[in-house]
Amino acid sequence: MAEVEWIHRHPKAEDLRVGLISWAGTYLTFEAYKSTITATAKSLGRRQTWELLVSNEHDAQAVVRLKSLQGLYLLCEADGTVCYGRPRTSHHGCFLLRFHRNGKWTLQCIISGRYLESDGEDVFCSSRVLSAYHMWTPRPALHIHVILYSPTYRSYARADHTVGRIWVDAAVPCLEECGFLLHFQDGCYHLETSTHHFLSHVDRLVPQRSSQTAFYMQVRPRGLVALCDGEGGTLYPQGTHLLLGLGSNPIRGEEWFILQHFPTWVSLRSKTRRFISVIYDAEVCAASERLTPMSLFQYECDSESPTLQLRSANSYYLAQRRHRAIIADGHPLESDTFFRVHWNCGKIVLQSPNGRFLSIASNGLLMANAAIPGPNEELGIRFANRPFLILRGRYGYVGSSSDRDLMQCNLDQPDCIHLLPCRQGIYHFQAQGGSFWSITSFGTFRPWGKFALNFCIELQASNLLTVLAPNGFYIRADRSGTLLADSGDITKECIWEF
């Protein structure tokens, strides 16, 4: 089979959402109970998240509507008040969005010509004269574990810890080195690698976050971002090896990256503990005792559907073909590439489109043979590209707080949960200081346990999971902000973005 170029997927809708920060440091907020729009919130949550609907974009401006996660639009009325609802005319709720050199945005009502502004609490459109009060700082609302894709060079950023640099040369984002944590602090961003080093202004990776690792961000609709130092320098790939560094002369838009959620890559193992791998370009079998690039599969699953697609590093999808054989030659929309996934204590069973279950034949090939699933059809599954988890639930990120001794689930800045694989689908959760997660008799958690406990992870979508705690209950986010393991069923509060 001829090799094909890795096809970069367009950003999903959730990758394009933003929070808007006023001059006072507060967020534009959808107030469902007050039936109004305010700017009082100090952190970015669901009510502070907006989807940009772009109808026209040109150079430094675009015509947009702002849509909340509740499905209602930001509207400016004739008297200057700002509310939410559904547009009554084609221009109602439309704003002229201008991008300023300092990274700020202004939103000018198309109908009245007045600018969206805040006094630090209320939001209104009353002035046609531009001032600092009309400036809004965009903050991408996607999960902080991201990849950076260069549309100019059609490659991904990759941290090289052997030399302490970042290169923009990865063709396929299947390695943990392609994942970065994008921390937001005091209006700036810090780019952290998978080994917890930070990119500095001198183009090297350093162990500590500081003013020298702080970058300002230019944000455009459709997921485009650029990082700069505020003194005329911009990050872009340079030289023949595409070193990511600060410079002042980017050409052809090479400073722009598409920011997207870090994809999930997994390895699959048979009952005989051999890795499922693609061999001879397309055949899929359980033959290798060690992990290779052709043993990695991107886990693509929609939360609205129980079906799964597995994309191999050759850019093709696993598909059921003639004689029930599973071949890595499928394309994204082919019906034969969709498998129904069944979870069982951290292992998975895959059901092909013909209703048969995938199993390992006597010659090692993966086939859709079994009418009834058994131990031979169970596949062990393990994360292949992430040594840690960052969990975000309905109320914020999971982490520890200096004023609480219990793990919280409503934080703006998360903790890394380091994963120590125990057996397929089972992990030990290790806190940042090297201690382990412990569980109390009330189902709450502390991050300083001495003994490792077993946590069972089940994937619910490409970047969503549930965690079964050692006490047999699912971990959920409580409205109080405390992390709890007390749910016998999977509810919305049990779903974690990672």
Secondary structure, DSSP 8 states (H G I E B T S, - for coil): ------------GGGGEEEEE-TTS-EEEEETTTTEEEEEESS--GGG-EEEEEEEEETTEEEEEEEETTS-EEEE-TTSBEEEE--SSSSTT-EEEEE-TTS-EEEEETTT--EEEESSSBEEEEESS--GGG-BEEEE-S-SEEEEEETTTTEEEEEETTTTEEEEEESS--SGGG-EEEEEETTEEEEE-TTS-EE-TTSSEESS--GGG-BEEEEEGGGEEEEE-SSS-EEEEETTTTEEEEES---TTTT-EEEEE---EEEEE-TTS-EEEEETTTEEEEEESS--GGG-EEEEE-TT-SEEEEEETTS-EEEE-GGGBEEEEE-TT-GGG-EEEEEETTEEEEE-TTS-EEEE-TTSBEEEEESS--GGG-EEEEESS-SEE--EETTEEEE--TT-SS-EEEESS---EEEEEEETTEEEEE-TTS-EEEE-TTS-EEEEESS---EEEEEEETTEEEEE-TTSSEEEE-TTSBEEEEESS--GGG-EE-
